[in-house]
């Protein structure tokens, strides 16, 4: 019989302190609530905290590889109140500061700020196994914290598996980091001093309905929810069973008796609206939704009926518009589809400005009635008004507005943030414009450095010799992009002074 684990890790309450050395001046966080802008950065009192450059650590097997990653993927910050801006779109701004040397801009980046502490994920550097030859599990992230000046760095909790879902939630006066790590559902209650205590709520979990963290920059978002996590796990008889459990009470587990249950898989949750698929005895898959904020019985949580049916096929990449189930769009195996509460449904085609269908997009986020989606080269704005207002079955085509086109935007992880009209994302370095290259040449000449006119294509060479993805930001309204991350190329630094 498989014993249900409710182990509280008491030694994690104080955290494992790594270092106590501040690296940059401290700043005051005027916001008393959670600050979360997405997985690429967080804005605190006009300072952007971010991972400098994205590193794909999925294939790393040695500490030497990880140590190399720390040279570019460290936690940094930039003061946007500074008047010392970069020379152009492709130069690193002056005044970027390295906060600590942990590798955080990886496949498992996740960061937020509460009070005077920033929390983030870093790769696990501890060894697993019975001997020293066992390689490190870098894909096992560690929830880590430090003060905003880099001081008091400590490990809060190490997940002993790769994390497929992770959110930070406010409930009953406390903040909790809730994650699905492997098949363990874990809740870490933060103590306000950079530490926390962890509870493994459940084992053998195959899917979970954990509310998305509310992005403080998006309209009409709320952190209201009922404090319950819904999940599917195997019971003592090895049967797949649906449960609910309170995020702050490991003893509160109850079985959910859904009406006409088949095989349920949770797909998405925003506040107390959950979306789930159900495969019936005929191997047919349908997608349903429910608002569980006011349910009076566990029987009402999973409802497999016509009223709550969204789609008659499997689904992925779901998002909800406006924080209520006005419209739900998803990337499914049969194309993009939608359904709303006005009775409208159909397929959704998104075209670029040339009229060509965009088929490989991923939803970044939805703000009001606009969805922001990205491909490996573009970020688009999609006005969803047409599908939120239709009240009939129809196929809808929407022309997307191209915000920015880049050489290559990373699609390795959901690494983006949104704040005050700017999207932050990781992309490869763009070629320097002719004007920017002329600026470099003129500065070299002024410094007495000979410029080889035959190497006029050196900007292309710079781009071609670097496969890294650095943090950029783009203005949603005018499409102007800026390099934020610091590169290893001196000619990309606006603070560089050429000397003969």
C-alpha positions in Angstrom: 0.0 0.0 0.0 1.3 3.4 -0.9 1.4 5.6 2.1 0.2 9.2 1.6 3.0 11.5 2.6 2.3 14.6 4.7 5.9 15.3 5.9 6.7 18.7 7.2 10.3 19.7 6.6 11.1 21.5 9.8 14.8 22.2 9.1 13.7 24.3 6.1 12.0 26.9 8.4 15.2 28.9 8.8 16.6 28.1 5.4 20.1 27.2 4.5 22.2 30.4 4.5 24.7 30.5 1.7 26.4 33.9 2.2 25.9 37.2 4.0 27.7 39.6 1.7 25.8 42.5 0.1 27.0 43.2 -3.5 25.1 46.4 -4.3 23.5 49.2 -2.4 20.1 48.4 -0.8 16.9 49.9 -2.0 13.5 50.4 -0.3 10.5 48.5 -1.5 7.5 50.8 -1.0 5.0 48.0 -2.0 3.9 45.9 0.9 2.2 43.3 -1.3 3.6 40.6 -3.6 5.3 41.9 -6.7 5.2 39.5 -9.7 5.6 40.5 -13.3 6.4 37.2 -14.9 9.4 34.8 -15.1 12.0 37.1 -16.8 12.1 40.0 -14.3 10.4 41.9 -11.5 10.1 45.7 -11.1 10.8 47.1 -7.6 10.8 50.9 -7.1 11.9 51.5 -10.7 14.6 48.9 -10.4 14.2 45.9 -12.7 15.6 42.7 -11.2 16.3 40.0 -13.9 18.4 37.1 -15.1 21.1 38.6 -17.3 21.1 36.0 -20.1 19.2 32.8 -20.7 21.1 29.5 -20.4 19.6 26.2 -21.3 20.9 23.9 -18.6 18.8 20.9 -19.6 21.8 18.9 -20.8 24.4 20.1 -18.2 26.2 17.3 -16.4 29.1 19.0 -14.7 29.8 21.8 -12.3 32.2 23.4 -14.8 29.4 23.8 -17.2 27.2 25.4 -14.5 30.0 27.7 -13.4 30.4 28.9 -16.9 26.7 29.7 -17.0 27.0 31.7 -13.8 29.2 34.2 -15.7 26.3 35.3 -17.9 23.0 34.1 -16.2 23.4 35.8 -12.9 20.8 38.0 -11.1 21.2 41.6 -12.1 19.3 44.8 -11.7 18.9 48.1 -13.6 17.6 51.5 -12.4 15.2 52.9 -15.0 15.3 56.3 -13.2 18.9 56.6 -14.4 19.5 59.1 -17.2 22.5 57.1 -18.4 20.8 55.2 -21.2 22.3 53.0 -23.9 23.5 54.6 -27.1 21.0 52.7 -29.2 18.8 49.6 -29.3 21.7 47.2 -29.4 23.9 48.5 -26.6 23.8 47.5 -23.0 22.6 50.3 -20.8 25.0 52.0 -18.4 24.5 51.2 -14.7 23.5 47.5 -14.7 24.5 45.9 -11.4 25.3 42.3 -10.7 23.3 41.3 -7.5 24.6 37.8 -7.0 26.5 35.1 -8.9 23.9 32.3 -8.9 22.7 31.0 -12.2 19.0 31.9 -12.4 18.2 32.7 -16.1 17.6 29.0 -16.9 14.8 26.7 -17.9 13.4 27.1 -14.4 13.4 30.8 -13.9 10.7 32.1 -11.5 11.1 35.3 -9.4 9.0 37.6 -7.2 9.5 40.1 -4.4 7.8 40.4 -1.0 9.0 43.2 1.2 12.8 43.4 1.3 13.4 40.0 -0.2 13.6 38.7 -3.7 12.9 35.0 -4.3 14.0 33.0 -7.4 14.9 29.5 -8.6 18.5 28.4 -9.1 19.8 24.9 -10.2 20.4 22.4 -7.5 24.2 22.0 -7.0 24.0 19.2 -4.4 24.7 15.6 -5.3 22.1 12.8 -5.2 23.1 9.2 -4.6 25.3 7.1 -2.5 28.7 8.2 -3.8 30.5 11.4 -4.9 30.5 10.3 -8.5 26.8 10.8 -8.8 26.2 13.8 -11.0 24.3 16.9 -9.8 20.6 17.2 -10.7 20.7 20.7 -12.2 17.1 20.2 -13.4 16.0 20.1 -9.8 15.5 23.8 -8.9 16.0 25.3 -5.5 13.8 28.1 -4.2 16.3 30.7 -3.0 16.0 34.2 -1.5 18.1 37.2 -0.7 17.7 40.8 0.3 17.3 43.3 -2.5 21.0 44.1 -2.2 22.1 40.5 -2.6 22.7 40.1 1.2 21.5 37.1 3.3 21.4 34.6 0.4 19.7 31.4 1.5 18.2 28.2 0.1 14.6 28.0 1.2 13.6 24.6 -0.3 15.1 22.2 -2.8 12.7 20.4 -5.0 13.8 16.8 -5.5 12.4 16.6 -9.0 12.0 18.9 -12.0 9.2 21.4 -11.5 6.3 21.4 -14.1 4.1 24.0 -12.2 5.0 26.7 -9.7 3.1 29.6 -8.4 3.2 32.0 -5.4 -0.2 32.7 -3.8 -1.6 34.7 -0.9 -4.1 33.0 1.4 -5.3 33.8 4.9 -2.6 36.4 5.5 0.3 34.3 4.4 2.2 33.7 1.1 2.7 30.2 -0.2 4.9 28.9 -3.1 2.9 25.9 -4.5 4.6 23.6 -6.9 4.2 20.3 -8.7 7.7 18.8 -8.6 7.7 15.4 -10.4 4.7 13.8 -8.8 5.0 15.6 -5.5 2.6 18.5 -4.7 4.6 20.9 -2.4 3.5 23.9 -0.4 6.2 26.3 1.0 4.8 28.8 3.5 7.1 31.9 3.5 7.9 33.5 6.8 8.6 37.1 5.7 12.3 36.9 6.5 13.5 35.2 3.4 12.8 31.7 4.7 9.9 29.3 4.8 8.6 25.9 5.9 7.7 23.2 3.4 5.0 20.6 3.4 4.7 17.8 0.8 0.9 17.8 0.5 0.6 14.7 -1.8 2.6 12.1 -3.7 1.8 10.3 -6.9 0.1 13.5 -8.4 -0.5 13.4 -12.2 -2.1 16.8 -12.6 -3.0 19.7 -10.4 -5.2 22.8 -10.5 -3.0 25.5 -8.9 -4.1 29.1 -9.5 -1.8 31.2 -11.6 0.1 33.9 -9.8 -1.5 37.3 -10.3 0.7 39.6 -12.4 0.6 43.0 -10.7 0.9 44.8 -14.1 -2.2 43.3 -15.8 -5.7 44.7 -15.8 -8.5 43.0 -14.0 -6.4 40.4 -12.3 -7.1 39.2 -8.8 -5.5 36.9 -6.3 -8.9 35.8 -4.9 -9.2 32.0 -4.5 -10.7 29.5 -2.1 -7.4 28.2 -0.7 -7.9 24.7 -2.1 -5.7 22.8 -4.5 -7.4 20.2 -6.7 -5.3 17.3 -8.0 -5.4 13.8 -9.4 -3.4 11.1 -7.8 -3.4 7.3 -7.3 -5.1 6.1 -4.2 -4.2 3.1 -2.0 -5.8 0.8 -4.5 -3.8 2.3 -7.4 -6.9 4.0 -8.7 -6.8 7.4 -10.2 -8.7 9.7 -7.8 -9.5 13.4 -7.6 -8.7 15.2 -4.3 -8.9 18.6 -2.8 -6.6 19.9 -0.1 -6.1 23.2 1.7 -2.8 24.9 0.9 -2.2 25.5 4.6 -3.4 22.2 6.1 -1.9 18.9 5.1 -4.6 17.0 7.1 -7.5 18.5 5.1 -7.4 16.1 2.1 -10.8 15.1 0.8 -12.0 13.0 -2.2 -13.9 14.8 -4.9 -16.9 12.9 -6.1 -17.4 14.4 -9.6 -20.6 13.8 -11.5 -20.1 11.1 -14.3 -16.3 11.1 -13.8 -14.1 9.6 -16.4 -10.3 10.2 -16.4 -9.9 13.8 -15.3 -6.8 15.9 -16.1 -6.5 19.5 -14.8 -5.4 21.9 -17.6 -5.6 25.5 -16.2 -6.8 27.5 -13.3 -7.2 31.3 -12.8 -8.4 32.2 -9.4 -11.3 29.8 -8.8 -12.1 29.0 -12.4 -10.7 25.6 -13.3 -10.5 24.0 -16.7 -10.1 20.2 -17.0 -10.4 17.4 -19.6 -12.3 14.2 -19.2 -11.8 11.1 -21.1 -14.9 8.8 -21.0 -15.1 5.1 -21.3 -15.2 5.4 -25.1 -11.8 7.1 -25.1 -13.5 10.4 -26.1 -11.9 13.5 -24.6 -14.0 16.6 -23.7 -12.9 19.8 -22.0 -15.0 21.4 -19.2 -14.8 24.4 -16.9 -16.2 25.3 -13.5 -16.2 28.2 -11.1 -15.5 26.6 -7.7 -15.6 29.7 -5.6 -19.2 29.1 -4.4 -19.7 25.4 -4.7 -21.4 23.8 -1.7 -20.5 20.2 -2.2 -17.5 18.3 -3.4 -19.9 16.7 -6.0 -20.1 20.0 -7.7 -16.4 20.6 -8.3 -16.0 18.3 -11.4 -19.1 18.7 -13.6 -19.2 16.7 -16.8 -22.3 18.0 -18.5 -23.4 20.1 -21.5 -23.7 23.3 -19.6 -20.0 23.2 -18.6 -18.6 21.7 -21.8 -16.1 23.9 -23.6 -14.6 21.8 -26.4 -15.1 18.3 -27.8 -11.4 17.6 -28.2 -8.2 17.7 -26.1 -6.6 21.1 -25.3 -3.4 22.8 -24.3 -2.0 26.3 -23.9 -5.2 27.6 -22.4 -5.8 31.2 -21.3 -8.8 33.0 -19.9 -9.7 36.6 -21.0 -10.6 39.2 -18.5 -10.2 37.0 -15.4 -13.6 35.4 -16.0 -14.7 32.7 -18.5 -15.7 35.3 -21.2 -13.5 33.5 -23.6 -11.1 30.6 -23.4 -8.6 30.1 -26.2 -6.3 27.2 -26.6 -3.8 25.5 -28.9 -5.3 22.1 -29.6 -4.4 19.2 -31.9 -7.1 20.3 -34.3 -6.1 24.0 -34.5 -6.9 27.0 -32.4 -10.4 27.1 -31.0 -12.5 29.3 -28.7 -15.8 29.4 -26.8 -17.3 32.1 -24.7 -20.2 32.6 -22.3 -22.3 34.4 -24.9 -22.7 31.1 -26.8 -20.1 31.8 -29.4 -17.6 29.2 -30.5 -15.5 28.2 -33.4 -12.0 28.1 -34.7 -9.6 31.0 -34.4 -7.1 32.0 -37.2 -4.5 34.6 -36.4 -2.9 36.2 -39.5 0.2 38.4 -39.6 0.0 41.8 -41.3 0.7 40.1 -44.7 -2.3 37.9 -44.3 -0.3 34.7 -43.6 -1.6 32.5 -40.8 0.5 32.3 -37.7 0.5 28.6 -36.8 3.4 28.3 -34.3 2.5 30.9 -31.7 2.4 30.5 -27.9 0.4 32.7 -25.6 2.5 35.0 -23.4 -0.4 36.6 -21.5 -3.8 38.2 -21.9 -4.3 41.8 -20.8 -7.9 43.1 -20.9 -9.1 42.0 -24.4 -5.6 41.7 -26.0 -3.6 38.5 -26.2 0.2 38.8 -26.6 1.7 35.8 -28.4 5.1 35.0 -29.6 6.9 32.9 -32.1 10.7 32.2 -32.5 11.1 35.6 -34.3 8.1 37.8 -33.4 5.8 39.2 -30.7 2.3 40.0 -31.7 -0.7 41.8 -30.2 -4.1 40.1 -30.9 -7.3 42.0 -30.3 -9.8 39.4 -29.1 -12.9 41.7 -29.1 -14.5 39.8 -32.0 -14.5 36.5 -30.2 -15.6 37.9 -26.8 -18.6 39.5 -28.4 -19.8 36.8 -30.8 -22.9 34.9 -29.8 -23.0 32.2 -32.5 -20.9 29.4 -33.9 -18.4 30.8 -36.5 -14.8 30.7 -37.6 -13.0 34.0 -36.9 -9.9 35.4 -38.5 -8.0 38.2 -36.7 -5.1 40.2 -38.0 -2.4 40.5 -35.4 -0.3 43.6 -34.9 3.4 42.9 -35.1 5.1 44.5 -32.1 8.7 43.4 -32.8 10.7 41.1 -35.1 14.0 39.7 -33.8 16.6 37.3 -35.2 15.7 34.6 -32.6 13.5 34.7 -29.5 14.0 31.8 -27.1 11.2 29.3 -27.0 13.0 27.0 -24.6 10.9 28.3 -21.6 8.2 30.7 -20.7 10.6 33.5 -20.0 8.9 36.9 -20.3 7.6 39.6 -18.1 5.2 42.5 -18.5 5.3 45.9 -16.7 4.0 49.4 -17.5 3.6 48.8 -21.3 6.9 46.9 -21.8 7.4 43.2 -22.5 10.7 41.7 -21.3 12.0 38.7 -23.2 15.2 36.8 -24.2 16.5 37.1 -27.7 19.8 36.7 -29.6 21.8 39.9 -30.3 20.6 41.8 -33.3 23.0 43.1 -35.9 24.3 46.6 -35.3 22.7 49.2 -37.6 24.9 51.2 -40.0 24.5 54.2 -37.7 25.6 52.2 -34.6 28.6 50.7 -36.4 29.6 54.2 -37.5 29.4 55.4 -33.9 31.7 52.6 -32.8 34.2 53.4 -35.6 34.1 57.2 -34.9 34.8 56.5 -31.2 37.7 54.2 -32.1 39.1 56.8 -34.4 38.8 59.5 -31.7 40.7 57.2 -29.4 43.5 56.7 -32.0 42.5 53.2 -32.8 42.8 52.3 -36.5 39.5 51.2 -38.1 39.8 48.6 -40.9 37.2 49.6 -43.4 37.3 46.1 -44.9 35.7 44.8 -41.7 32.6 46.9 -42.1 30.6 43.7 -41.6 32.0 43.2 -38.1 28.5 43.7 -36.6 27.3 40.6 -38.3 30.4 38.8 -37.1 29.6 39.8 -33.5 26.1 38.3 -33.8 27.3 35.1 -35.5 29.8 34.3 -32.8 27.3 34.4 -30.0 24.5 32.0 -29.6 23.3 33.5 -26.2 19.9 34.9 -25.5 20.0 38.3 -23.6 17.2 40.1 -21.9 15.5 42.7 -24.1 12.4 44.9 -23.6 10.0 46.2 -26.2 7.5 49.1 -25.9 4.2 47.6 -26.8 2.9 50.9 -28.3 5.7 51.8 -30.7 7.8 48.6 -31.0 11.1 50.2 -30.0 13.3 47.5 -28.4 16.3 47.9 -26.1 19.0 45.5 -25.0 18.9 45.2 -21.2 21.3 42.3 -20.5 25.0 42.8 -20.3 27.0 41.1 -23.1 30.6 40.0 -23.2 31.3 42.1 -26.2 32.9 45.4 -25.4 31.5 47.1 -28.5 28.0 46.4 -27.1 28.6 48.4 -23.9 27.5 52.0 -24.0 29.9 52.7 -21.1 32.9 51.4 -23.0 35.8 53.9 -23.5 38.1 53.0 -26.4 41.8 53.5 -25.6 44.7 53.3 -28.0 
